[in-house]
C-alpha cells in the first residue's frame, strides 16, 4: 500500500573519471609519483604502508606493484594508477 506524499530516490554510484595522464621522462619519476599519490590517497606513509601489508605488496583492496597501484579512498571510490611506456 502506497503511503501518501511518498517519493522514491534512486542513488547511483559512479567510479571517478579518468584523469589526464601525467608524462615523465623516466620510469623512476613516474613510479615515485604513483607511490606519492597512493600514500596521499590512503593518508599514510610508505613505512606505514609496508608495515600494514603483511602479505607482500598488497592486502585486500590495496596494493602496489611495479606498474600499478590501487586502493579505495576515504569516500570508498576505487582509485587505480598504471604506468605505461609510450613512444612520442
PyMOL Python script that loads the backbone (N, CA, C, O; Angstrom):
from pymol import cmd

cmd.read_pdbstr("""\
ATOM      1  N   UNK A   1       0.844  -1.173   0.000  1.00  0.00           N
ATOM      2  CA  UNK A   1       0.000   0.000   0.000  1.00  0.00           C
ATOM      3  C   UNK A   1       0.896   1.246   0.000  1.00  0.00           C
ATOM      4  O   UNK A   1       1.807   1.367   0.820  1.00  0.00           O
ATOM      5  N   UNK A   2       0.628   2.147  -0.914  1.00  0.00           N
ATOM      6  CA  UNK A   2       1.408   3.371  -1.035  1.00  0.00           C
ATOM      7  C   UNK A   2       0.986   4.375   0.027  1.00  0.00           C
ATOM      8  O   UNK A   2      -0.196   4.676   0.191  1.00  0.00           O
ATOM      9  N   UNK A   3       1.985   4.886   0.745  1.00  0.00           N
ATOM     10  CA  UNK A   3       1.714   5.916   1.746  1.00  0.00           C
ATOM     11  C   UNK A   3       1.556   7.256   1.041  1.00  0.00           C
ATOM     12  O   UNK A   3       2.218   7.493   0.030  1.00  0.00           O
ATOM     13  N   UNK A   4       0.712   8.124   1.536  1.00  0.00           N
ATOM     14  CA  UNK A   4       0.521   9.426   0.889  1.00  0.00           C
ATOM     15  C   UNK A   4       1.797  10.268   0.972  1.00  0.00           C
ATOM     16  O   UNK A   4       2.556  10.192   1.938  1.00  0.00           O
ATOM     17  N   UNK A   5       2.007  11.069  -0.071  1.00  0.00           N
ATOM     18  CA  UNK A   5       3.138  12.003  -0.125  1.00  0.00           C
ATOM     19  C   UNK A   5       4.505  11.319  -0.043  1.00  0.00           C
ATOM     20  O   UNK A   5       5.446  11.890   0.509  1.00  0.00           O
ATOM     21  N   UNK A   6       4.624  10.119  -0.579  1.00  0.00           N
ATOM     22  CA  UNK A   6       5.922   9.455  -0.574  1.00  0.00           C
ATOM     23  C   UNK A   6       6.586   9.618  -1.931  1.00  0.00           C
ATOM     24  O   UNK A   6       5.915   9.728  -2.957  1.00  0.00           O
ATOM     25  N   UNK A   7       7.894   9.632  -1.920  1.00  0.00           N
ATOM     26  CA  UNK A   7       8.706   9.711  -3.127  1.00  0.00           C
ATOM     27  C   UNK A   7       9.740   8.596  -3.042  1.00  0.00           C
ATOM     28  O   UNK A   7       9.991   8.031  -1.978  1.00  0.00           O
ATOM     29  N   UNK A   8      10.320   8.304  -4.172  1.00  0.00           N
ATOM     30  CA  UNK A   8      11.365   7.286  -4.227  1.00  0.00           C
ATOM     31  C   UNK A   8      12.606   7.903  -4.854  1.00  0.00           C
ATOM     32  O   UNK A   8      12.513   8.637  -5.838  1.00  0.00           O
ATOM     33  N   UNK A   9      13.763   7.605  -4.282  1.00  0.00           N
ATOM     34  CA  UNK A   9      15.008   8.149  -4.795  1.00  0.00           C
ATOM     35  C   UNK A   9      15.914   6.990  -5.210  1.00  0.00           C
ATOM     36  O   UNK A   9      16.035   5.990  -4.503  1.00  0.00           O
ATOM     37  N   UNK A  10      16.527   7.146  -6.340  1.00  0.00           N
ATOM     38  CA  UNK A  10      17.484   6.167  -6.834  1.00  0.00           C
ATOM     39  C   UNK A  10      18.861   6.767  -6.701  1.00  0.00           C
ATOM     40  O   UNK A  10      19.132   7.803  -7.309  1.00  0.00           O
ATOM     41  N   UNK A  11      19.751   6.155  -5.924  1.00  0.00           N
ATOM     42  CA  UNK A  11      21.121   6.606  -5.742  1.00  0.00           C
ATOM     43  C   UNK A  11      21.997   5.850  -6.731  1.00  0.00           C
ATOM     44  O   UNK A  11      21.842   4.643  -6.912  1.00  0.00           O
ATOM     45  N   UNK A  12      22.900   6.554  -7.359  1.00  0.00           N
ATOM     46  CA  UNK A  12      23.798   5.932  -8.322  1.00  0.00           C
ATOM     47  C   UNK A  12      25.231   6.199  -7.927  1.00  0.00           C
ATOM     48  O   UNK A  12      25.599   7.336  -7.630  1.00  0.00           O
ATOM     49  N   UNK A  13      26.041   5.160  -7.921  1.00  0.00           N
ATOM     50  CA  UNK A  13      27.456   5.270  -7.619  1.00  0.00           C
ATOM     51  C   UNK A  13      28.233   5.135  -8.916  1.00  0.00           C
ATOM     52  O   UNK A  13      28.109   4.128  -9.614  1.00  0.00           O
ATOM     53  N   UNK A  14      29.029   6.136  -9.241  1.00  0.00           N
ATOM     54  CA  UNK A  14      29.819   6.133 -10.462  1.00  0.00           C
ATOM     55  C   UNK A  14      31.284   6.276 -10.085  1.00  0.00           C
ATOM     56  O   UNK A  14      31.652   7.167  -9.319  1.00  0.00           O
ATOM     57  N   UNK A  15      32.110   5.402 -10.621  1.00  0.00           N
ATOM     58  CA  UNK A  15      33.543   5.470 -10.355  1.00  0.00           C
ATOM     59  C   UNK A  15      34.100   6.816 -10.805  1.00  0.00           C
ATOM     60  O   UNK A  15      33.516   7.472 -11.667  1.00  0.00           O
ATOM     61  N   UNK A  16      35.222   7.230 -10.228  1.00  0.00           N
ATOM     62  CA  UNK A  16      35.829   8.506 -10.637  1.00  0.00           C
ATOM     63  C   UNK A  16      36.190   8.497 -12.129  1.00  0.00           C
ATOM     64  O   UNK A  16      36.434   7.450 -12.728  1.00  0.00           O
ATOM     65  N   UNK A  17      36.214   9.676 -12.687  1.00  0.00           N
ATOM     66  CA  UNK A  17      36.605   9.820 -14.087  1.00  0.00           C
ATOM     67  C   UNK A  17      38.089   9.509 -14.259  1.00  0.00           C
ATOM     68  O   UNK A  17      38.865   9.568 -13.305  1.00  0.00           O
ATOM     69  N   UNK A  18      38.462   9.184 -15.472  1.00  0.00           N
ATOM     70  CA  UNK A  18      39.871   9.015 -15.787  1.00  0.00           C
ATOM     71  C   UNK A  18      40.471  10.408 -15.917  1.00  0.00           C
ATOM     72  O   UNK A  18      39.997  11.222 -16.709  1.00  0.00           O
ATOM     73  N   UNK A  19      41.506  10.678 -15.145  1.00  0.00           N
ATOM     74  CA  UNK A  19      42.144  11.985 -15.169  1.00  0.00           C
ATOM     75  C   UNK A  19      43.152  12.065 -16.302  1.00  0.00           C
ATOM     76  O   UNK A  19      43.577  11.047 -16.850  1.00  0.00           O
ATOM     77  N   UNK A  20      43.524  13.278 -16.642  1.00  0.00           N
ATOM     78  CA  UNK A  20      44.530  13.478 -17.683  1.00  0.00           C
ATOM     79  C   UNK A  20      45.848  12.846 -17.234  1.00  0.00           C
ATOM     80  O   UNK A  20      46.281  13.065 -16.102  1.00  0.00           O
ATOM     81  N   UNK A  21      46.488  12.068 -18.104  1.00  0.00           N
ATOM     82  CA  UNK A  21      47.728  11.409 -17.705  1.00  0.00           C
ATOM     83  C   UNK A  21      48.865  12.409 -17.516  1.00  0.00           C
ATOM     84  O   UNK A  21      48.893  13.468 -18.143  1.00  0.00           O
ATOM     85  N   UNK A  22      49.782  12.057 -16.655  1.00  0.00           N
ATOM     86  CA  UNK A  22      50.995  12.843 -16.442  1.00  0.00           C
ATOM     87  C   UNK A  22      52.135  12.127 -17.158  1.00  0.00           C
ATOM     88  O   UNK A  22      52.207  10.899 -17.136  1.00  0.00           O
ATOM     89  N   UNK A  23      53.014  12.876 -17.783  1.00  0.00           N
ATOM     90  CA  UNK A  23      54.123  12.306 -18.544  1.00  0.00           C
ATOM     91  C   UNK A  23      55.428  12.598 -17.813  1.00  0.00           C
ATOM     92  O   UNK A  23      55.670  13.723 -17.375  1.00  0.00           O
ATOM     93  N   UNK A  24      56.255  11.583 -17.688  1.00  0.00           N
ATOM     94  CA  UNK A  24      57.536  11.698 -17.008  1.00  0.00           C
ATOM     95  C   UNK A  24      58.648  11.226 -17.937  1.00  0.00           C
ATOM     96  O   UNK A  24      58.415  10.396 -18.816  1.00  0.00           O
ATOM     97  N   UNK A  25      59.842  11.745 -17.747  1.00  0.00           N
ATOM     98  CA  UNK A  25      60.986  11.359 -18.580  1.00  0.00           C
ATOM     99  C   UNK A  25      61.512   9.977 -18.244  1.00  0.00           C
ATOM    100  O   UNK A  25      62.046   9.292 -19.116  1.00  0.00           O
ATOM    101  N   UNK A  26      61.370   9.553 -16.983  1.00  0.00           N
ATOM    102  CA  UNK A  26      61.903   8.252 -16.575  1.00  0.00           C
ATOM    103  C   UNK A  26      60.848   7.446 -15.829  1.00  0.00           C
ATOM    104  O   UNK A  26      59.907   7.993 -15.254  1.00  0.00           O
ATOM    105  N   UNK A  27      61.033   6.133 -15.855  1.00  0.00           N
ATOM    106  CA  UNK A  27      60.163   5.236 -15.092  1.00  0.00           C
ATOM    107  C   UNK A  27      60.247   5.568 -13.610  1.00  0.00           C
ATOM    108  O   UNK A  27      59.228   5.576 -12.920  1.00  0.00           O
ATOM    109  N   UNK A  28      61.441   5.841 -13.117  1.00  0.00           N
ATOM    110  CA  UNK A  28      61.635   6.118 -11.690  1.00  0.00           C
ATOM    111  C   UNK A  28      60.824   7.326 -11.234  1.00  0.00           C
ATOM    112  O   UNK A  28      60.255   7.321 -10.143  1.00  0.00           O
ATOM    113  N   UNK A  29      60.772   8.360 -12.072  1.00  0.00           N
ATOM    114  CA  UNK A  29      59.971   9.542 -11.730  1.00  0.00           C
ATOM    115  C   UNK A  29      58.480   9.193 -11.701  1.00  0.00           C
ATOM    116  O   UNK A  29      57.752   9.621 -10.805  1.00  0.00           O
ATOM    117  N   UNK A  30      58.041   8.421 -12.678  1.00  0.00           N
ATOM    118  CA  UNK A  30      56.630   8.025 -12.727  1.00  0.00           C
ATOM    119  C   UNK A  30      56.269   7.157 -11.528  1.00  0.00           C
ATOM    120  O   UNK A  30      55.206   7.331 -10.932  1.00  0.00           O
ATOM    121  N   UNK A  31      57.150   6.221 -11.173  1.00  0.00           N
ATOM    122  CA  UNK A  31      56.890   5.326 -10.050  1.00  0.00           C
ATOM    123  C   UNK A  31      56.846   6.097  -8.731  1.00  0.00           C
ATOM    124  O   UNK A  31      55.996   5.832  -7.881  1.00  0.00           O
ATOM    125  N   UNK A  32      57.758   7.046  -8.565  1.00  0.00           N
ATOM    126  CA  UNK A  32      57.771   7.864  -7.343  1.00  0.00           C
ATOM    127  C   UNK A  32      56.472   8.658  -7.217  1.00  0.00           C
ATOM    128  O   UNK A  32      55.915   8.764  -6.125  1.00  0.00           O
ATOM    129  N   UNK A  33      55.989   9.215  -8.322  1.00  0.00           N
ATOM    130  CA  UNK A  33      54.733   9.968  -8.300  1.00  0.00           C
ATOM    131  C   UNK A  33      53.547   9.054  -8.001  1.00  0.00           C
ATOM    132  O   UNK A  33      52.639   9.427  -7.258  1.00  0.00           O
ATOM    133  N   UNK A  34      53.562   7.851  -8.586  1.00  0.00           N
ATOM    134  CA  UNK A  34      52.475   6.901  -8.333  1.00  0.00           C
ATOM    135  C   UNK A  34      52.420   6.551  -6.850  1.00  0.00           C
ATOM    136  O   UNK A  34      51.343   6.531  -6.254  1.00  0.00           O
ATOM    137  N   UNK A  35      53.581   6.274  -6.253  1.00  0.00           N
ATOM    138  CA  UNK A  35      53.609   5.957  -4.818  1.00  0.00           C
ATOM    139  C   UNK A  35      53.134   7.134  -3.986  1.00  0.00           C
ATOM    140  O   UNK A  35      52.384   6.959  -3.027  1.00  0.00           O
ATOM    141  N   UNK A  36      53.565   8.325  -4.348  1.00  0.00           N
ATOM    142  CA  UNK A  36      53.150   9.514  -3.598  1.00  0.00           C
ATOM    143  C   UNK A  36      51.631   9.682  -3.638  1.00  0.00           C
ATOM    144  O   UNK A  36      51.005   9.983  -2.621  1.00  0.00           O
ATOM    145  N   UNK A  37      51.050   9.488  -4.811  1.00  0.00           N
ATOM    146  CA  UNK A  37      49.591   9.617  -4.925  1.00  0.00           C
ATOM    147  C   UNK A  37      48.868   8.525  -4.139  1.00  0.00           C
ATOM    148  O   UNK A  37      47.847   8.790  -3.504  1.00  0.00           O
ATOM    149  N   UNK A  38      49.393   7.298  -4.180  1.00  0.00           N
ATOM    150  CA  UNK A  38      48.798   6.203  -3.409  1.00  0.00           C
ATOM    151  C   UNK A  38      48.820   6.515  -1.923  1.00  0.00           C
ATOM    152  O   UNK A  38      47.793   6.418  -1.252  1.00  0.00           O
ATOM    153  N   UNK A  39      49.984   6.888  -1.402  1.00  0.00           N
ATOM    154  CA  UNK A  39      50.118   7.140   0.034  1.00  0.00           C
ATOM    155  C   UNK A  39      49.317   8.367   0.457  1.00  0.00           C
ATOM    156  O   UNK A  39      48.773   8.400   1.561  1.00  0.00           O
ATOM    157  N   UNK A  40      49.240   9.374  -0.411  1.00  0.00           N
ATOM    158  CA  UNK A  40      48.426  10.553  -0.109  1.00  0.00           C
ATOM    159  C   UNK A  40      46.949  10.178  -0.048  1.00  0.00           C
ATOM    160  O   UNK A  40      46.230  10.629   0.844  1.00  0.00           O
ATOM    161  N   UNK A  41      46.496   9.359  -0.985  1.00  0.00           N
ATOM    162  CA  UNK A  41      45.097   8.918  -1.009  1.00  0.00           C
ATOM    163  C   UNK A  41      44.756   8.126   0.248  1.00  0.00           C
ATOM    164  O   UNK A  41      43.667   8.262   0.805  1.00  0.00           O
ATOM    165  N   UNK A  42      45.704   7.294   0.688  1.00  0.00           N
ATOM    166  CA  UNK A  42      45.490   6.475   1.883  1.00  0.00           C
ATOM    167  C   UNK A  42      45.781   7.229   3.178  1.00  0.00           C
ATOM    168  O   UNK A  42      45.524   6.719   4.269  1.00  0.00           O
ATOM    169  N   UNK A  43      46.319   8.450   3.056  1.00  0.00           N
ATOM    170  CA  UNK A  43      46.728   9.240   4.220  1.00  0.00           C
ATOM    171  C   UNK A  43      47.673   8.432   5.098  1.00  0.00           C
ATOM    172  O   UNK A  43      47.456   8.279   6.300  1.00  0.00           O
ATOM    173  N   UNK A  44      48.734   7.916   4.466  1.00  0.00           N
ATOM    174  CA  UNK A  44      49.717   7.099   5.174  1.00  0.00           C
ATOM    175  C   UNK A  44      51.105   7.404   4.624  1.00  0.00           C
ATOM    176  O   UNK A  44      51.255   8.155   3.660  1.00  0.00           O
ATOM    177  N   UNK A  45      52.099   6.819   5.242  1.00  0.00           N
ATOM    178  CA  UNK A  45      53.478   6.939   4.762  1.00  0.00           C
ATOM    179  C   UNK A  45      53.893   5.618   4.123  1.00  0.00           C
ATOM    180  O   UNK A  45      53.223   4.599   4.291  1.00  0.00           O
ATOM    181  N   UNK A  46      54.987   5.645   3.399  1.00  0.00           N
ATOM    182  CA  UNK A  46      55.486   4.419   2.789  1.00  0.00           C
ATOM    183  C   UNK A  46      55.821   3.382   3.855  1.00  0.00           C
ATOM    184  O   UNK A  46      55.572   2.192   3.661  1.00  0.00           O
ATOM    185  N   UNK A  47      56.375   3.815   4.963  1.00  0.00           N
ATOM    186  CA  UNK A  47      56.732   2.899   6.045  1.00  0.00           C
ATOM    187  C   UNK A  47      55.497   2.256   6.668  1.00  0.00           C
ATOM    188  O   UNK A  47      55.479   1.050   6.911  1.00  0.00           O
ATOM    189  N   UNK A  48      54.465   3.057   6.927  1.00  0.00           N
ATOM    190  CA  UNK A  48      53.224   2.517   7.492  1.00  0.00           C
ATOM    191  C   UNK A  48      52.554   1.565   6.508  1.00  0.00           C
ATOM    192  O   UNK A  48      52.016   0.530   6.904  1.00  0.00           O
ATOM    193  N   UNK A  49      52.589   1.917   5.234  1.00  0.00           N
ATOM    194  CA  UNK A  49      52.009   1.068   4.205  1.00  0.00           C
ATOM    195  C   UNK A  49      52.706  -0.288   4.177  1.00  0.00           C
ATOM    196  O   UNK A  49      52.051  -1.330   4.149  1.00  0.00           O
ATOM    197  N   UNK A  50      54.033  -0.267   4.185  1.00  0.00           N
ATOM    198  CA  UNK A  50      54.803  -1.517   4.161  1.00  0.00           C
ATOM    199  C   UNK A  50      54.502  -2.365   5.391  1.00  0.00           C
ATOM    200  O   UNK A  50      54.392  -3.586   5.283  1.00  0.00           O
ATOM    201  N   UNK A  51      54.370  -1.745   6.544  1.00  0.00           N
ATOM    202  CA  UNK A  51      54.078  -2.483   7.776  1.00  0.00           C
ATOM    203  C   UNK A  51      52.680  -3.081   7.748  1.00  0.00           C
ATOM    204  O   UNK A  51      52.463  -4.169   8.283  1.00  0.00           O
ATOM    205  N   UNK A  52      51.729  -2.385   7.131  1.00  0.00           N
ATOM    206  CA  UNK A  52      50.351  -2.872   7.059  1.00  0.00           C
ATOM    207  C   UNK A  52      50.169  -3.998   6.053  1.00  0.00           C
ATOM    208  O   UNK A  52      49.246  -4.801   6.187  1.00  0.00           O
ATOM    209  N   UNK A  53      51.024  -4.067   5.064  1.00  0.00           N
ATOM    210  CA  UNK A  53      50.907  -5.083   4.018  1.00  0.00           C
ATOM    211  C   UNK A  53      51.696  -6.325   4.417  1.00  0.00           C
ATOM    212  O   UNK A  53      52.796  -6.568   3.920  1.00  0.00           O
ATOM    213  N   UNK A  54      51.127  -7.085   5.304  1.00  0.00           N
ATOM    214  CA  UNK A  54      51.813  -8.254   5.848  1.00  0.00           C
ATOM    215  C   UNK A  54      51.987  -9.367   4.826  1.00  0.00           C
ATOM    216  O   UNK A  54      52.786 -10.279   5.036  1.00  0.00           O
ATOM    217  N   UNK A  55      51.246  -9.303   3.717  1.00  0.00           N
ATOM    218  CA  UNK A  55      51.321 -10.357   2.711  1.00  0.00           C
ATOM    219  C   UNK A  55      52.056  -9.888   1.463  1.00  0.00           C
ATOM    220  O   UNK A  55      51.742 -10.326   0.356  1.00  0.00           O
ATOM    221  N   UNK A  56      53.017  -9.015   1.629  1.00  0.00           N
ATOM    222  CA  UNK A  56      53.767  -8.521   0.484  1.00  0.00           C
ATOM    223  C   UNK A  56      53.296  -7.146   0.093  1.00  0.00           C
ATOM    224  O   UNK A  56      53.124  -6.273   0.944  1.00  0.00           O
ATOM    225  N   UNK A  57      53.087  -6.951  -1.176  1.00  0.00           N
ATOM    226  CA  UNK A  57      52.780  -5.612  -1.664  1.00  0.00           C
ATOM    227  C   UNK A  57      51.292  -5.303  -1.694  1.00  0.00           C
ATOM    228  O   UNK A  57      50.902  -4.172  -1.986  1.00  0.00           O
ATOM    229  N   UNK A  58      50.456  -6.289  -1.398  1.00  0.00           N
ATOM    230  CA  UNK A  58      49.025  -5.995  -1.437  1.00  0.00           C
ATOM    231  C   UNK A  58      48.307  -6.641  -0.266  1.00  0.00           C
ATOM    232  O   UNK A  58      48.730  -7.664   0.273  1.00  0.00           O
ATOM    233  N   UNK A  59      47.219  -6.012   0.102  1.00  0.00           N
ATOM    234  CA  UNK A  59      46.381  -6.537   1.171  1.00  0.00           C
ATOM    235  C   UNK A  59      44.952  -6.108   0.864  1.00  0.00           C
ATOM    236  O   UNK A  59      44.623  -4.923   0.924  1.00  0.00           O
ATOM    237  N   UNK A  60      44.128  -7.055   0.543  1.00  0.00           N
ATOM    238  CA  UNK A  60      42.734  -6.737   0.246  1.00  0.00           C
ATOM    239  C   UNK A  60      42.607  -5.898  -0.996  1.00  0.00           C
ATOM    240  O   UNK A  60      43.099  -6.265  -2.062  1.00  0.00           O
ATOM    241  N   UNK A  61      41.941  -4.761  -0.854  1.00  0.00           N
ATOM    242  CA  UNK A  61      41.680  -3.885  -1.987  1.00  0.00           C
ATOM    243  C   UNK A  61      42.765  -2.832  -2.185  1.00  0.00           C
ATOM    244  O   UNK A  61      42.539  -1.837  -2.873  1.00  0.00           O
ATOM    245  N   UNK A  62      43.927  -3.036  -1.596  1.00  0.00           N
ATOM    246  CA  UNK A  62      45.010  -2.069  -1.679  1.00  0.00           C
ATOM    247  C   UNK A  62      46.282  -2.770  -2.106  1.00  0.00           C
ATOM    248  O   UNK A  62      46.596  -3.852  -1.611  1.00  0.00           O
ATOM    249  N   UNK A  63      47.019  -2.158  -3.027  1.00  0.00           N
ATOM    250  CA  UNK A  63      48.259  -2.791  -3.443  1.00  0.00           C
ATOM    251  C   UNK A  63      49.150  -1.876  -4.248  1.00  0.00           C
ATOM    252  O   UNK A  63      48.749  -0.800  -4.692  1.00  0.00           O
ATOM    253  N   UNK A  64      50.384  -2.345  -4.422  1.00  0.00           N
ATOM    254  CA  UNK A  64      51.397  -1.615  -5.159  1.00  0.00           C
ATOM    255  C   UNK A  64      52.277  -2.640  -5.850  1.00  0.00           C
ATOM    256  O   UNK A  64      52.816  -3.537  -5.203  1.00  0.00           O
ATOM    257  N   UNK A  65      52.424  -2.510  -7.164  1.00  0.00           N
ATOM    258  CA  UNK A  65      53.308  -3.394  -7.907  1.00  0.00           C
ATOM    259  C   UNK A  65      54.237  -2.539  -8.764  1.00  0.00           C
ATOM    260  O   UNK A  65      54.272  -1.317  -8.617  1.00  0.00           O
ATOM    261  N   UNK A  66      54.974  -3.169  -9.644  1.00  0.00           N
ATOM    262  CA  UNK A  66      55.950  -2.437 -10.458  1.00  0.00           C
ATOM    263  C   UNK A  66      55.291  -1.394 -11.359  1.00  0.00           C
ATOM    264  O   UNK A  66      55.865  -0.329 -11.585  1.00  0.00           O
ATOM    265  N   UNK A  67      54.107  -1.679 -11.870  1.00  0.00           N
ATOM    266  CA  UNK A  67      53.461  -0.761 -12.804  1.00  0.00           C
ATOM    267  C   UNK A  67      52.076  -0.302 -12.372  1.00  0.00           C
ATOM    268  O   UNK A  67      51.447   0.495 -13.070  1.00  0.00           O
ATOM    269  N   UNK A  68      51.588  -0.790 -11.232  1.00  0.00           N
ATOM    270  CA  UNK A  68      50.221  -0.479 -10.814  1.00  0.00           C
ATOM    271  C   UNK A  68      50.141  -0.190  -9.323  1.00  0.00           C
ATOM    272  O   UNK A  68      50.946  -0.680  -8.531  1.00  0.00           O
ATOM    273  N   UNK A  69      49.155   0.613  -8.962  1.00  0.00           N
ATOM    274  CA  UNK A  69      48.783   0.823  -7.561  1.00  0.00           C
ATOM    275  C   UNK A  69      47.272   0.932  -7.529  1.00  0.00           C
ATOM    276  O   UNK A  69      46.655   1.397  -8.488  1.00  0.00           O
ATOM    277  N   UNK A  70      46.675   0.505  -6.428  1.00  0.00           N
ATOM    278  CA  UNK A  70      45.215   0.555  -6.319  1.00  0.00           C
ATOM    279  C   UNK A  70      44.812   0.626  -4.859  1.00  0.00           C
ATOM    280  O   UNK A  70      45.496   0.091  -3.986  1.00  0.00           O
ATOM    281  N   UNK A  71      43.692   1.295  -4.602  1.00  0.00           N
ATOM    282  CA  UNK A  71      43.152   1.411  -3.246  1.00  0.00           C
ATOM    283  C   UNK A  71      41.763   2.011  -3.330  1.00  0.00           C
ATOM    284  O   UNK A  71      41.276   2.341  -4.411  1.00  0.00           O
ATOM    285  N   UNK A  72      41.136   2.146  -2.184  1.00  0.00           N
ATOM    286  CA  UNK A  72      39.894   2.900  -2.072  1.00  0.00           C
ATOM    287  C   UNK A  72      40.187   4.140  -1.256  1.00  0.00           C
ATOM    288  O   UNK A  72      40.884   4.072  -0.243  1.00  0.00           O
ATOM    289  N   UNK A  73      39.657   5.277  -1.692  1.00  0.00           N
ATOM    290  CA  UNK A  73      39.862   6.497  -0.924  1.00  0.00           C
ATOM    291  C   UNK A  73      38.869   6.568   0.226  1.00  0.00           C
ATOM    292  O   UNK A  73      38.079   5.646   0.428  1.00  0.00           O
ATOM    293  N   UNK A  74      38.910   7.659   0.977  1.00  0.00           N
ATOM    294  CA  UNK A  74      38.038   7.775   2.156  1.00  0.00           C
ATOM    295  C   UNK A  74      36.562   7.802   1.791  1.00  0.00           C
ATOM    296  O   UNK A  74      35.709   7.559   2.644  1.00  0.00           O
ATOM    297  N   UNK A  75      36.248   8.097   0.519  1.00  0.00           N
ATOM    298  CA  UNK A  75      34.860   8.061   0.049  1.00  0.00           C
ATOM    299  C   UNK A  75      34.485   6.701  -0.524  1.00  0.00           C
ATOM    300  O   UNK A  75      33.386   6.525  -1.050  1.00  0.00           O
ATOM    301  N   UNK A  76      35.394   5.747  -0.424  1.00  0.00           N
ATOM    302  CA  UNK A  76      35.216   4.383  -0.941  1.00  0.00           C
ATOM    303  C   UNK A  76      35.176   4.326  -2.461  1.00  0.00           C
ATOM    304  O   UNK A  76      34.636   3.381  -3.036  1.00  0.00           O
ATOM    305  N   UNK A  77      35.748   5.336  -3.114  1.00  0.00           N
ATOM    306  CA  UNK A  77      35.905   5.300  -4.566  1.00  0.00           C
ATOM    307  C   UNK A  77      37.132   4.452  -4.879  1.00  0.00           C
ATOM    308  O   UNK A  77      38.147   4.553  -4.189  1.00  0.00           O
ATOM    309  N   UNK A  78      37.050   3.626  -5.903  1.00  0.00           N
ATOM    310  CA  UNK A  78      38.199   2.850  -6.327  1.00  0.00           C
ATOM    311  C   UNK A  78      39.169   3.758  -7.066  1.00  0.00           C
ATOM    312  O   UNK A  78      38.784   4.468  -7.994  1.00  0.00           O
ATOM    313  N   UNK A  79      40.420   3.730  -6.650  1.00  0.00           N
ATOM    314  CA  UNK A  79      41.468   4.534  -7.272  1.00  0.00           C
ATOM    315  C   UNK A  79      42.522   3.583  -7.826  1.00  0.00           C
ATOM    316  O   UNK A  79      42.986   2.685  -7.124  1.00  0.00           O
ATOM    317  N   UNK A  80      42.890   3.779  -9.061  1.00  0.00           N
ATOM    318  CA  UNK A  80      43.936   2.953  -9.658  1.00  0.00           C
ATOM    319  C   UNK A  80      44.890   3.834 -10.443  1.00  0.00           C
ATOM    320  O   UNK A  80      44.508   4.864 -10.999  1.00  0.00           O
ATOM    321  N   UNK A  81      46.135   3.401 -10.472  1.00  0.00           N
ATOM    322  CA  UNK A  81      47.166   4.065 -11.238  1.00  0.00           C
ATOM    323  C   UNK A  81      47.910   2.993 -12.026  1.00  0.00           C
ATOM    324  O   UNK A  81      48.088   1.868 -11.557  1.00  0.00           O
ATOM    325  N   UNK A  82      48.337   3.360 -13.226  1.00  0.00           N
ATOM    326  CA  UNK A  82      49.078   2.412 -14.067  1.00  0.00           C
ATOM    327  C   UNK A  82      50.134   3.173 -14.836  1.00  0.00           C
ATOM    328  O   UNK A  82      49.870   4.247 -15.376  1.00  0.00           O
ATOM    329  N   UNK A  83      51.339   2.612 -14.885  1.00  0.00           N
ATOM    330  CA  UNK A  83      52.439   3.202 -15.646  1.00  0.00           C
ATOM    331  C   UNK A  83      52.593   2.405 -16.939  1.00  0.00           C
ATOM    332  O   UNK A  83      52.704   1.180 -16.923  1.00  0.00           O
ATOM    333  N   UNK A  84      52.598   3.122 -18.046  1.00  0.00           N
ATOM    334  CA  UNK A  84      52.840   2.515 -19.358  1.00  0.00           C
ATOM    335  C   UNK A  84      53.978   3.248 -20.039  1.00  0.00           C
ATOM    336  O   UNK A  84      54.151   4.454 -19.858  1.00  0.00           O
ATOM    337  N   UNK A  85      54.738   2.530 -20.806  1.00  0.00           N
ATOM    338  CA  UNK A  85      55.789   3.154 -21.606  1.00  0.00           C
ATOM    339  C   UNK A  85      55.188   3.538 -22.955  1.00  0.00           C
ATOM    340  O   UNK A  85      54.475   2.748 -23.574  1.00  0.00           O
ATOM    341  N   UNK A  86      55.478   4.748 -23.401  1.00  0.00           N
ATOM    342  CA  UNK A  86      54.938   5.225 -24.670  1.00  0.00           C
ATOM    343  C   UNK A  86      56.071   5.804 -25.504  1.00  0.00           C
ATOM    344  O   UNK A  86      57.103   6.221 -24.977  1.00  0.00           O
ATOM    345  N   UNK A  87      55.861   5.822 -26.804  1.00  0.00           N
ATOM    346  CA  UNK A  87      56.800   6.482 -27.703  1.00  0.00           C
ATOM    347  C   UNK A  87      56.135   7.743 -28.232  1.00  0.00           C
ATOM    348  O   UNK A  87      55.000   7.710 -28.708  1.00  0.00           O
ATOM    349  N   UNK A  88      56.866   8.871 -28.140  1.00  0.00           N
ATOM    350  CA  UNK A  88      56.296  10.114 -28.666  1.00  0.00           C
ATOM    351  C   UNK A  88      57.273  10.779 -29.600  1.00  0.00           C
ATOM    352  O   UNK A  88      56.978  11.842 -30.147  1.00  0.00           O
TER     353      UNK A  88
END
""", "prot")
cmd.dss("prot")
cmd.show_as("cartoon", "prot")
cmd.util.cbc("prot")
cmd.orient("prot")
